[in-house]
Amino acid sequence: MAVAQAGRDAGCTEALFTLGETSRAALRRSCPLAGSRGYRSTVDYVASAAQMVLESTGLLPHANAGALYEHELAQLRTVSALLRA
């Protein structure tokens, strides 16, 4: 959140959430940070983080999480400016 708040304070209007070249297996399981915070999967973690950034900073989240299934896209669509269209 500190990075998002600093971006907002510097005049940014968007926050990019990217996972790079993430495999399907990696998306299905929790990353260590996500798992330690109680999230079932990396996608769950990204969706929650994007929601927190949107609500706390007003920055528009953009999720670039690689190849996703329809249900994962639907989950991220609710918190990602690019996926809402």
C-alpha positions in Angstrom: 0.0 0.0 0.0 2.9 2.4 0.7 4.0 2.1 -3.0 0.5 2.8 -4.2 0.1 5.7 -1.9 3.5 7.1 -3.0 2.4 6.7 -6.6 -0.9 8.6 -6.0 1.0 11.3 -4.2 3.4 11.6 -7.2 0.4 12.1 -9.5 -0.1 8.6 -10.9 -3.6 7.6 -11.8 -3.2 3.8 -12.4 -1.6 0.8 -10.6 -0.3 -2.1 -12.6 -0.5 -5.6 -11.1 1.7 -7.9 -13.2 2.8 -11.4 -12.6 5.2 -11.8 -15.5 5.4 -15.3 -17.2 3.2 -17.1 -14.6 2.4 -20.8 -15.3 -1.1 -22.2 -14.8 0.2 -24.3 -11.9 1.6 -21.2 -10.2 -1.7 -19.3 -10.5 -3.7 -22.2 -9.0 -1.6 -22.4 -5.9 -0.8 -19.6 -3.5 2.4 -17.8 -3.7 4.2 -17.8 -0.3 3.1 -14.2 0.5 -0.5 -14.9 -0.6 -0.6 -18.2 1.4 0.8 -16.6 4.5 -2.0 -14.0 4.4 -4.7 -16.6 4.0 -5.4 -16.4 0.2 -6.3 -19.6 -1.7 -4.5 -18.6 -4.9 -2.4 -16.0 -6.5 -5.4 -14.7 -8.4 -7.3 -14.3 -5.1 -4.4 -12.3 -3.7 -4.1 -10.0 -6.8 -7.9 -9.3 -6.7 -7.8 -8.4 -3.1 -4.7 -6.2 -3.4 -6.3 -4.4 -6.4 -9.5 -3.8 -4.5 -7.5 -2.3 -1.5 -5.5 0.0 -3.9 -8.7 1.1 -5.6 -10.5 1.8 -2.3 -7.6 3.4 -0.4 -5.9 5.4 -3.1 -8.3 5.9 -6.0 -5.7 4.6 -8.4 -7.3 2.5 -11.2 -5.9 -1.1 -11.0 -4.8 -2.9 -14.1 -4.4 -6.7 -13.7 -1.9 -8.4 -16.1 -1.9 -11.8 -14.6 -1.1 -13.9 -17.7 -3.3 -16.7 -19.1 -6.4 -17.0 -17.0 -9.5 -19.1 -17.0 -12.9 -17.4 -17.5 -13.8 -17.5 -13.7 -10.4 -15.9 -12.9 -11.0 -13.2 -15.5 -14.4 -12.6 -14.0 -12.9 -12.3 -10.5 -10.3 -9.7 -11.7 -12.8 -7.9 -13.9 -14.5 -6.5 -10.8 -11.3 -4.7 -9.7 -9.4 -4.0 -12.9 -10.1 -0.9 -15.1 -8.9 -2.6 -18.3 -11.0 -5.7 -17.8 -14.3 -3.9 -17.1 -14.9 -2.9 -20.7 
